[in-house]
């Protein structure tokens, strides 16, 4: 019995071997067994994943690097490469030079800190958390950048001491002072940290009351955490007037016309420790004026610094509701909305907010990342939490913030990425990817495991994510084996297609996505470790644009880029192609003027062609392949599973394709295209449409076909239809 089994879509990409028998799943009808070096498209097609261009070696190839994407403005995007205690800048496909000198900036991060780097960008400023002192990176121009310690102001501080027997007294209200404690309060690791000191009690500064009498000059009152002193009074009334003082500097005449108030200080103040003289004595610089009572009366209302060499530094950072949000273990600190450097909690009108997440089961909530999605979503090693106020439209305050457990998926220590509709993060085991989707209507966060249908693609673990928004909305995942997993993701169209990207003689150590200078695409940049001429090398490479010749009425493969670590020569006819030192001693593939030439070996940084060419691509080969799931039909007796099947003819549906071969698992590969009949030396034309291919027949109870592209031609598979001969017994 002969049947044609049509498979017009591969939108689901690779499917897990655990699902090979699930013919009842609709997803299996659009899945394949292997999709290697092809990218799954939302339309259901599979197109060859482009090769990479060699850009530059690492500054120090013996040390790891960290890639950071930075978009300063539309059409003004950078790749920042941190390596060997320096930062180099890449733009428009190459390194940035300051005149004739390669631009570099001192960036004293250890290799361990680079691995832990957490980032948040606000316009031309990038904030960095590593577990050490947080940093601020500012871009002024292509060749003017500044990296300094993050200048935190007025905190952050820990919760107030409640042991009334432990007190601290200041020697002055302003300037350089000495702090004296009646217990062992200070350690060397406190130097450089900010502490807060509040009045012991508020009896010296009563709360302001309207029309209070008697009131006199030098009398002080407290309103919304601020202390004010009467400096002038309307003798005719002798009361506080109907309107309270609210200013935070200078003198203000009350709108009621009764009194002039002078701002004195907040009910507390901040100091930065400049030196530790002993466990009970330290020198400090006042950063916000202290209440006068702290000079005469020791206070137990003191707040130790939350950040210091003694307590530790933040490990992650994000931007939430115009504030910076920093985290460490189970603690979080959010700056004032009006000032992303201030952690001042004394200003009741615009106070910074902080908190800690306590799990009901007593487990440590070790926060790995935070994201703004209308509410704040925290991902910890063992669970996911939401911190929110009464609604997504109200800013968090110290009194309305609530931490609510959402799920128990768990997170690995890796930066999540924002995608359409939410964010994706790596699961605790590194074998899962979770999609956190925020519903603005219900104000809830839903969590979806990306890998339910393709868990095999993360056997070596996921370690880094990069979102390539254009042109095909692909999430790239750096895996533990040095290759990439790809997930084509369009939640609004229910598209989730899995594929893989492997590298000849290459181990990927870093990835980052950067918008191209013309905004036409999102570029995937890679840090790749290779063995070249017997030596370990580390290179910066960038994936080239997806091939598209649709604007050409007679498309050819000229301009295709399906080689890795490659460079292109374009110019007058030439036989010597140089500047190939990065591939010294390697056997390379040559794609010239839209056709293949014989492989060559790089010697003295060059290769020699047998005939002159004007457009030459030289690099490492890429083998791309797609293997179908077994094709099954149906007979009057039922399904054909377990019956012997064979085929010697497959109809391919292609778009702008050339090269490639089909294989049934038996016999020789059958070429899809032949170069015969074309003009010698001219670029080969591309095929669009249906084409029947004769293959060596194979007979087995499972029949699959495999498309293999070991050449450098473009190939887009729209669908395939084998003609099966089925034995009905």
C-alpha positions in Angstrom: 0.0 0.0 0.0 1.4 3.4 -1.0 0.6 6.6 1.0 1.8 10.1 0.9 2.4 11.5 4.4 2.5 15.3 4.3 4.2 17.2 7.1 3.8 20.9 6.3 5.1 22.4 9.6 8.0 22.1 12.0 6.9 25.0 14.3 7.5 22.9 17.5 11.0 22.0 16.6 12.7 19.2 18.5 10.7 17.0 20.8 11.9 15.0 23.7 12.5 11.2 23.2 10.0 10.7 26.0 7.3 11.9 23.6 8.2 9.9 20.5 5.3 7.5 21.1 2.7 10.3 21.8 1.1 10.4 18.4 -2.0 11.7 20.2 -0.3 15.0 20.9 -1.0 17.7 18.3 2.4 19.2 19.0 4.0 16.0 17.7 2.6 16.7 14.3 4.8 19.8 14.0 7.9 18.4 15.7 11.1 16.7 14.6 13.6 14.4 16.2 16.6 16.7 15.5 16.9 20.3 14.5 20.6 21.1 14.5 21.9 24.4 13.1 18.5 25.2 11.7 16.3 27.8 13.4 12.6 27.1 13.8 10.4 29.9 12.5 7.0 30.8 13.8 5.5 30.1 10.4 6.5 26.5 10.7 9.5 26.6 8.4 13.1 25.8 9.4 15.9 27.9 8.0 19.6 27.5 8.4 21.1 29.3 11.4 23.7 31.8 10.2 27.4 31.4 10.8 29.6 33.8 12.8 32.1 36.5 11.9 35.4 36.7 13.7 35.7 40.1 15.4 38.7 40.1 17.8 40.5 37.9 20.3 40.1 38.5 24.0 42.4 41.0 25.6 43.8 38.2 27.7 42.9 34.8 26.2 43.9 33.0 29.3 41.2 34.6 31.4 37.4 34.4 31.1 35.3 37.4 30.0 31.8 38.8 30.6 29.7 40.2 27.8 27.2 43.0 28.5 24.7 44.6 26.2 24.3 48.4 26.5 21.8 50.4 24.5 22.3 54.2 25.1 19.8 55.4 22.5 18.1 54.3 19.3 20.8 53.3 16.9 23.5 53.6 19.6 24.1 50.1 21.0 27.2 48.6 22.4 28.7 45.3 23.5 30.9 45.8 26.6 33.5 43.1 27.1 35.0 42.8 30.6 38.2 40.8 30.6 41.6 41.0 32.3 40.6 43.9 34.6 39.7 46.1 31.5 36.5 46.9 29.6 36.6 47.1 25.8 33.7 48.6 23.8 32.3 47.1 20.5 29.9 49.0 18.2 28.6 48.5 14.7 30.3 45.1 14.4 33.8 46.0 15.6 35.9 47.4 18.4 35.8 51.2 19.3 39.1 53.1 18.8 40.1 56.4 20.4 42.1 57.7 17.5 44.5 55.0 16.5 44.3 53.3 20.0 41.9 50.6 21.0 39.7 52.1 23.7 39.9 50.5 27.1 38.6 51.4 30.6 40.0 50.1 33.9 37.5 47.6 35.3 39.0 45.9 38.3 36.5 42.9 38.6 37.8 39.5 39.6 37.0 36.5 37.4 34.6 35.3 40.1 32.8 38.7 40.2 32.3 38.7 36.4 30.6 35.4 36.7 28.1 36.8 39.3 27.5 40.1 37.5 24.0 41.5 37.8 23.0 44.6 35.8 20.4 47.3 35.5 20.4 50.2 33.0 18.9 53.7 33.4 19.5 55.7 30.2 23.3 56.2 29.8 24.1 54.7 33.2 24.6 51.0 34.1 24.4 49.8 37.7 26.4 46.6 38.5 26.1 44.2 41.5 28.7 41.4 42.0 28.6 40.6 45.7 31.4 43.1 46.2 31.0 46.9 46.3 28.3 47.9 43.7 29.4 50.0 40.8 28.1 52.6 38.4 29.2 52.8 34.8 28.4 56.0 32.9 28.7 56.5 29.1 29.5 60.0 28.0 30.5 59.1 24.4 31.9 56.2 22.4 35.4 56.8 24.0 34.4 58.4 27.3 33.2 56.0 30.0 33.4 56.2 33.8 33.3 53.3 36.3 33.0 54.3 40.0 31.6 52.9 43.2 27.8 53.3 43.4 27.4 56.5 45.5 24.7 55.3 47.9 23.3 58.0 50.1 21.8 57.7 53.6 21.8 54.0 53.8 20.8 51.4 53.3 20.6 50.4 56.9 19.4 47.3 58.9 16.4 47.3 61.2 16.6 49.4 64.3 18.4 48.0 67.4 15.8 47.2 70.1 18.1 46.4 73.0 17.8 49.6 75.1 20.9 48.7 77.0 23.1 49.2 73.9 23.6 52.9 73.1 25.6 55.1 70.8 26.4 58.8 71.4 27.7 61.4 68.9 30.2 64.1 69.6 28.5 66.6 67.3 25.6 67.2 65.0 27.5 67.9 61.8 31.0 67.5 60.3 33.7 65.1 61.5 32.6 63.5 64.7 33.4 60.6 67.1 30.9 57.9 67.9 31.1 56.3 71.3 29.3 53.1 72.2 28.8 51.3 75.5 29.3 47.9 73.9 31.4 46.4 71.1 29.7 47.9 68.1 32.4 48.7 65.6 34.6 46.4 63.5 37.2 47.2 60.8 34.8 46.0 58.1 32.4 48.9 59.0 34.8 51.5 57.6 33.0 53.3 54.7 29.5 52.1 55.7 26.6 54.4 56.6 24.7 54.2 59.9 21.6 55.9 61.0 21.0 57.5 64.5 17.6 58.5 65.8 16.7 60.4 68.9 16.3 58.2 72.0 12.8 59.5 72.5 10.6 62.3 71.1 9.8 64.0 74.4 12.1 66.9 73.5 10.3 67.6 70.3 6.5 67.2 70.6 4.4 66.6 67.6 3.1 69.7 65.8 -0.5 70.6 66.6 -2.7 73.2 64.8 -3.2 76.5 66.7 -1.2 75.2 69.6 -0.6 77.8 72.4 1.5 78.9 74.1 4.4 78.8 71.6 7.6 80.8 71.6 10.7 81.5 69.7 13.3 78.6 69.9 10.5 76.2 70.6 10.7 73.0 68.5 8.1 70.7 67.1 8.1 67.6 65.0 6.1 66.9 61.8 6.4 63.9 59.5 9.8 62.9 60.7 11.3 66.4 60.6 12.2 68.8 63.4 11.3 72.6 63.1 12.2 75.5 65.3 10.2 78.7 65.7 12.4 81.7 64.6 9.7 84.4 64.5 6.2 84.6 65.9 3.1 86.9 65.4 2.7 88.2 68.9 -0.9 89.0 68.3 -1.8 85.3 68.0 0.9 83.4 69.8 0.0 80.0 68.3 1.4 77.5 65.8 -1.1 78.5 63.1 -3.4 76.2 61.0 -0.8 74.8 58.6 2.1 72.5 59.5 5.6 73.0 58.3 6.7 70.5 55.6 9.9 72.0 54.0 13.3 70.3 54.3 15.6 73.4 54.3 15.7 77.0 55.3 13.0 79.2 56.8 9.3 79.2 55.7 6.6 81.6 56.9 3.4 79.7 57.8 0.6 80.4 55.3 -1.6 81.2 58.3 0.6 84.1 59.0 1.3 83.1 62.6 4.9 81.7 62.8 8.1 81.3 60.8 9.5 77.8 61.0 13.2 76.9 60.4 14.0 73.4 59.3 16.5 71.9 61.9 16.9 68.3 61.0 15.1 65.0 60.7 14.3 63.0 63.7 17.3 61.0 62.9 20.5 61.5 60.9 23.2 59.6 58.9 26.9 59.2 59.4 29.6 57.4 57.4 32.2 55.6 59.3 35.7 56.8 58.4 37.8 54.9 60.9 37.5 52.4 63.8 39.5 53.4 66.9 38.3 50.5 69.0 35.3 48.2 69.3 33.5 51.0 71.2 34.8 54.1 69.3 34.7 55.2 65.7 35.3 58.3 63.7 32.6 59.4 61.2 31.5 62.1 58.8 27.9 63.3 59.2 26.1 63.0 55.9 22.7 64.2 57.2 22.5 66.4 60.3 22.0 64.6 63.6 19.4 65.7 66.1 20.9 67.7 68.9 19.8 65.3 71.6 22.1 62.6 70.3 25.0 64.7 71.3 23.8 64.9 74.9 21.8 61.8 75.4 23.1 58.3 74.1 20.5 56.6 71.9 19.5 53.0 71.5 17.7 53.9 68.3 20.6 53.2 66.0 20.6 51.3 62.7 23.7 49.5 61.5 24.7 49.7 57.9 23.2 47.0 55.7 26.1 47.1 53.2 29.7 46.8 54.4 32.7 44.5 54.3 31.4 43.2 57.6 27.8 42.5 56.5 28.3 42.0 52.8 27.2 43.7 49.6 24.3 43.3 47.2 24.2 40.5 44.7 21.6 41.6 42.3 20.1 44.9 41.0 17.1 45.9 38.9 15.0 48.9 38.2 11.5 49.0 39.6 9.0 51.9 39.4 11.8 54.6 38.8 13.8 53.2 41.8 16.8 50.9 42.0 16.1 47.6 43.7 19.1 45.8 45.3 19.1 42.3 46.9 21.3 40.0 49.0 20.1 36.6 50.3 16.6 37.3 51.7 17.0 41.1 52.0 16.0 43.8 49.5 16.4 47.6 49.4 14.6 50.0 47.1 15.7 53.6 46.7 13.5 56.7 46.8 11.5 57.2 43.5 12.9 60.7 43.3 16.5 59.7 43.8 18.0 56.4 42.7 20.9 56.9 45.0 19.1 57.7 48.2 18.0 55.1 50.8 16.7 57.7 53.2 13.7 56.3 55.2 13.3 59.4 57.4 11.4 61.3 54.6 7.9 60.2 55.1 6.7 61.9 51.9 9.1 59.9 49.7 10.8 57.2 51.7 13.0 54.4 50.5 11.7 50.9 51.3 13.4 47.8 52.5 12.4 44.4 53.7 13.2 40.7 54.1 11.4 37.6 52.8 10.7 34.9 55.3 9.5 31.5 54.1 6.7 29.9 56.1 8.5 26.6 56.0 11.6 28.1 57.4 13.8 27.6 54.3 16.3 30.2 53.4 15.0 32.6 50.7 18.2 33.2 48.8 17.1 35.8 46.2 18.8 35.3 42.8 17.0 38.0 40.7 14.2 40.5 40.8 12.0 41.8 38.0 9.4 44.5 37.6 6.1 43.2 36.1 3.6 45.6 37.6 4.6 44.0 41.0 8.1 43.0 42.0 8.8 39.3 41.3 11.7 37.7 43.2 13.3 34.5 42.2 15.1 32.6 44.9 17.0 29.3 44.9 13.9 27.4 46.0 10.8 29.6 45.3 9.3 32.6 43.6 7.7 35.5 45.5 5.8 38.6 44.7 6.2 41.8 46.7 3.4 44.2 46.1 1.3 47.0 47.6 -2.5 47.3 47.5 -2.5 47.3 43.7 0.0 47.5 40.9 -0.7 51.2 40.5 0.3 52.1 44.1 3.9 52.6 45.0 5.4 50.3 47.7 5.8 51.8 51.2 7.1 50.4 54.4 3.5 49.9 55.6 1.9 48.4 52.5 4.6 46.1 51.2 3.6 42.4 51.3 5.6 39.4 50.3 3.4 36.6 48.9 4.8 33.2 47.8 3.8 32.3 44.2 5.5 29.1 43.3 8.3 26.6 44.2 10.2 26.3 41.0 13.5 27.6 42.2 16.2 29.6 40.3 19.8 29.1 39.4 22.1 32.1 39.9 21.8 33.6 36.4 20.3 36.9 35.0 16.8 36.4 33.6 15.8 38.1 30.3 12.7 40.1 29.5 10.7 38.6 26.6 7.3 39.3 25.1 4.7 39.0 27.9 7.1 38.5 30.8 10.5 37.1 31.6 12.4 33.8 31.3 14.8 32.5 34.0 16.9 29.4 34.5 15.5 26.8 37.0 17.5 25.7 40.0 18.6 22.4 38.4 19.6 24.2 35.2 17.6 21.7 33.3 14.5 23.9 33.0 13.6 27.3 31.7 10.6 29.0 33.3 8.5 31.7 31.8 7.1 34.2 34.3 4.0 35.8 32.8 2.2 38.7 34.5 -1.5 39.2 34.0 -2.3 42.8 34.3 -6.0 42.1 34.8 -5.8 39.6 37.7 -2.5 41.1 38.9 -1.1 37.6 39.2 2.1 35.9 37.9 1.9 32.6 36.1 4.8 30.3 35.7 5.3 28.0 32.7 8.1 25.4 32.1 9.5 25.9 28.6 11.1 22.5 28.6 8.2 20.1 29.0 8.4 18.9 25.4 12.2 19.2 24.9 13.9 18.5 28.2 16.7 16.6 26.4 18.1 19.8 25.0 19.3 20.9 28.4 21.0 17.7 29.5 24.2 19.6 30.0 22.5 22.5 31.9 21.6 26.1 31.1 24.0 28.8 32.2 23.2 32.0 30.3 20.3 33.5 28.4 20.1 36.1 25.5 16.9 37.3 23.8 17.2 37.9 20.0 14.1 39.8 19.4 14.7 40.4 15.6 14.1 38.9 13.2 12.7 35.6 14.6 12.2 36.1 18.4 14.6 33.4 19.6 15.8 32.8 23.1 19.4 31.6 23.0 20.6 29.4 25.9 24.3 28.8 26.6 24.7 25.2 27.7 27.2 23.4 29.8 28.6 21.5 26.8 29.6 24.7 25.0 26.8 24.7 22.5 23.5 26.7 22.3 19.9 25.7 22.7 17.4 27.9 20.8 13.8 28.5 21.6 11.6 30.3 19.1 9.0 31.9 21.3 5.8 33.9 20.4 3.4 33.5 23.2 0.6 35.4 21.5 0.7 32.8 18.7 1.3 29.8 20.9 4.7 29.2 19.2 7.4 27.3 21.2 10.0 25.8 18.9 13.2 24.1 20.1 16.4 23.8 18.1 20.1 23.6 18.7 23.3 25.4 17.5 26.6 23.6 17.6 30.1 24.8 16.7 33.0 23.1 14.9 36.0 23.2 17.2 34.2 25.7 19.4 33.0 26.0 23.1 30.7 29.0 23.8 31.6 30.7 27.1 29.6 33.9 26.7 26.6 35.3 24.8 24.8 38.6 24.6 22.3 40.2 22.2 22.9 43.7 20.9 20.7 45.8 18.6 22.4 46.5 15.3 23.3 50.1 14.5 20.5 50.3 11.8 18.0 48.6 14.1 17.3 46.0 11.4 18.1 43.1 13.7 19.3 41.9 17.1 22.8 40.6 16.9 24.0 37.6 18.9 27.5 38.1 20.1 29.5 35.1 21.4 32.7 34.5 23.3 34.1 31.2 22.0 37.0 29.1 23.1 38.7 27.3 20.2 41.8 25.1 19.7 43.7 26.7 16.8 46.9 25.2 15.5 47.2 23.3 18.8 46.7 26.3 21.1 43.7 27.4 23.1 42.3 30.7 21.8 39.4 32.8 22.9 37.6 34.9 20.3 34.8 37.4 20.1 32.4 36.5 17.3 29.1 37.8 16.1 26.3 35.8 14.4 25.6 37.2 10.9 22.1 38.1 9.6 19.7 35.4 8.5 19.8 34.9 4.8 17.1 36.7 2.8 17.2 37.1 -1.0 13.5 37.6 -1.5 14.0 41.0 -3.0 16.0 39.5 -5.9 13.9 38.3 -8.8 16.6 35.7 -9.6 18.1 34.9 -6.2 21.4 33.3 -5.7 23.5 32.2 -2.7 25.9 35.2 -3.1 26.2 36.9 0.2 25.2 33.8 2.3 27.2 33.4 5.5 27.1 29.8 6.7 30.7 29.4 8.0 31.9 30.0 11.6 34.7 32.2 12.8 34.7 33.5 9.2 36.0 36.6 7.5 34.9 38.0 4.1 37.0 39.5 1.3 35.1 41.8 -1.1 37.0 43.8 -3.8 38.9 43.4 -7.0 39.5 39.9 -8.3 42.1 38.2 -6.0 43.7 34.8 -5.5 45.4 35.5 -2.1 43.0 36.0 0.8 44.9 37.2 3.9 44.1 38.5 7.5 43.3 34.9 8.5 45.8 34.7 11.3 43.1 33.7 13.8 42.7 30.4 11.8 46.4 29.6 11.3 47.0 26.0 10.5 43.3 25.1 10.2 41.5 23.5 7.3 38.9 26.0 6.2 36.0 26.1 3.9 35.9 28.6 1.0 32.7 30.0 -0.4 33.5 32.4 -3.3 31.1 34.3 -5.6 28.2 32.2 -4.5 29.8 28.8 -5.0 32.0 26.3 -3.2 35.7 26.0 -3.8 38.1 23.4 -2.5 38.9 23.5 1.2 42.3 25.1 2.1 44.7 25.2 5.0 45.7 28.6 6.4 49.4 29.3 6.3 51.1 32.5 7.3 47.6 34.0 7.8 46.5 33.4 4.2 45.1 31.0 1.6 45.6 30.9 -2.2 42.7 30.4 -4.6 43.1 28.6 -7.9 41.2 31.4 -9.7 40.6 35.1 -8.9 37.4 35.9 -7.0 35.7 39.1 -5.9 33.5 37.9 -3.0 35.2 35.3 -0.8 34.0 33.9 2.6 36.6 31.8 4.6 35.8 30.0 7.8 35.1 26.8 9.6 32.4 24.5 8.3 28.9 24.1 9.8 26.9 20.9 9.3 23.2 21.6 9.6 20.6 18.8 9.7 17.0 18.0 10.4 15.8 14.5 11.2 12.1 13.8 11.1 10.1 11.8 13.6 9.0 8.5 12.1 6.3 8.9 9.5 3.1 6.9 10.2 0.1 6.4 8.0 -3.3 4.6 8.4 -4.9 1.6 6.9 -8.3 0.0 7.0 -6.9 -2.1 9.8 -5.8 0.9 11.8 -2.4 2.7 12.4 0.7 1.6 10.7 2.9 1.6 13.8 5.0 -1.6 13.8 4.4 -2.3 10.1 7.4 -2.3 7.6 7.7 0.9 5.6 10.0 2.0 2.8 10.3 4.9 0.4 12.4 5.9 -2.5 10.8 9.3 -3.2 10.4 12.4 -1.0 8.8 15.7 -2.1 10.6 18.7 -0.5 8.9 22.1 -0.2 11.7 24.7 -0.1 12.3 28.5 -0.1 15.4 30.0 -1.6 17.5 26.9 -1.1 20.6 25.3 -2.6 22.8 22.4 -1.7 21.7 19.8 0.9 21.2 16.1 0.7 18.5 13.6 1.9 19.1 10.3 3.7 16.8 7.6 4.9 19.3 5.9 7.1 20.3 3.5 4.5 22.6 3.8 1.5 24.1 7.0 0.2 23.0 10.6 0.7 20.9 11.9 -2.2 21.8 15.4 -3.3 18.9 17.8 -3.4 20.5 20.1 -5.9 23.1 19.6 -8.6 25.4 22.2 -10.1 25.2 20.7 -13.6 23.6 22.9 -16.3 24.6 26.2 -14.6 27.0 28.7 -16.0 30.5 27.6 -14.8 31.8 30.0 -12.1 28.5 31.9 -11.8 26.6 31.9 -8.5 24.2 29.0 -8.2 20.5 29.8 -8.4 18.2 29.2 -5.5 15.2 26.9 -5.6 11.7 27.9 -4.3 8.8 25.4 -4.5 8.3 21.7 -4.7 11.0 19.2 -5.7 10.8 15.4 -5.7 14.0 13.7 -4.6 14.8 10.0 -5.3 16.5 8.4 -2.3 18.0 5.0 -1.6 15.1 3.0 -0.2 15.1 1.6 3.4 12.7 -0.8 4.8 12.0 -0.8 8.5 9.2 -0.6 11.0 10.3 3.1 11.5 10.9 5.3 8.6 12.5 8.7 9.1 14.3 11.1 6.7 17.1 13.4 7.3 18.1 16.6 5.6 21.9 17.2 5.8 23.5 20.5 4.8 27.3 20.2 5.0 27.8 23.0 2.5 27.6 26.8 2.9 24.4 27.3 0.9 21.2 28.7 2.3 18.3 26.3 2.9 14.8 26.8 4.2 12.6 23.8 4.5 8.9 24.5 4.4 7.7 20.9 4.6 8.3 17.4 3.2 6.1 14.6 1.9 7.5 11.1 1.6 5.7 8.4 -0.4 5.6 5.4 1.8 5.2 1.8 0.7 3.5 0.1 3.7 3.3 -3.6 4.1 -0.1 -4.4 5.5 1.1 -7.3 7.6 
